[in-house]
């Protein structure tokens, strides 16, 4: 069963969007952690 190119593009686009969201979420998490650590609010 052959898939249509439009279906493949939609699937790939959805995966790319999910990947971008994950990368930005991790970047935001590290940013917040570094701000908290620099402000002295960390435990330790």
NORNOR-V549332 format. One record per residue. N is the residue number from 1. RES is the residue in one letter. PHI is phi in radians with two decimals (none if undefined). Layout:
[[N;RES;PHI] [N;RES;PHI]]
This chain:
[[1;X;none] [2;X;-1.47] [3;X;-1.57] [4;X;-1.31] [5;X;-1.01] [6;X;-1.14] [7;X;-1.12] [8;X;-1.13] [9;X;-1.16] [10;X;-1.11] [11;X;-1.14] [12;X;-1.14] [13;X;-1.12] [14;X;-1.09] [15;X;-1.17] [16;X;-1.13] [17;X;-1.11] [18;X;-1.09] [19;X;-1.12] [20;X;-1.11] [21;X;-1.08] [22;X;-1.12] [23;X;-1.11] [24;X;-1.16] [25;X;-1.12] [26;X;-1.14] [27;X;-1.08] [28;X;-1.14] [29;X;-1.08] [30;X;-1.13] [31;X;-1.10] [32;X;-1.11] [33;X;-1.08] [34;X;-1.20] [35;X;-1.12] [36;X;-1.10] [37;X;-1.17] [38;X;-1.25] [39;X;-1.42] [40;X;1.46] [41;X;-1.56] [42;X;-1.30] [43;X;-1.49] [44;X;2.29]]
